[in-house]
Amino acid sequence: MTRPNNEIDRVANTLEELRIEFERYFNGASPIPPLELRDRIGRILRLLRERRGGTAVDHFRLSQLEARYNSYVELYNRRLRDREEGRVPRPIPISPSRPHFDAEQGVVLGDSPAPEAVAALYQALHHSGDGVRFNLESFGRYLASQLAAIREKTGCQEVQFRLVREDGQTKLRARPVRAV
């Protein structure tokens, strides 16, 4: 038989999981509410309460968990009722977002390159495994000089930089986007 203290610890962890799952549901990340988990925690708490024995500390912790569980259930029932009655708009489901700048698809740089764009190119180059020997600042200066040279040569407003893998090495390719 497991000690009541271990069971109480497990219930506390599961109760935190319930809180997180309900928040995910109310924020639109989960399509269905975790009602099964809520009911399971309720049954476990009733079984622990019916058991005799344990220390005063175990009884106190169990009472605290029961109070927190009851507070959560009341709050979530109220929020579910408000949503069903239309008092709270349904959240837009969260879809996984792609990175804003994709180095393989190409990053377009113009007059003043966004630091996030330069960082995305640098990170992709750094993670390519070819042993980058320069820092982000010097890479940004290099991109700015290449951008200026290409713009002067072609008369374009923007240049697309992308990383390609050729002959086992990662290379930075540039292509003018728009001519004036």
Buried (B, 14 or more C-beta within 10 A) or exposed (E): EEEBEEBBEEBBEBBEEBBEBBEBBBEEEBEEBBEEBBEEBBEBBEEBEEEEEBEEEBBEBBEEBBEBBEEBBEEBEEBBEEBEEEEEEEEEEEEEEEEEBBBEEBBBBBEEBBEEBBBBBBBBBBEBEEEBEEEBEEBBEBBBEBBEEBBEEBEBBBBBBBBEEEEEEBEBEBBBBEEE
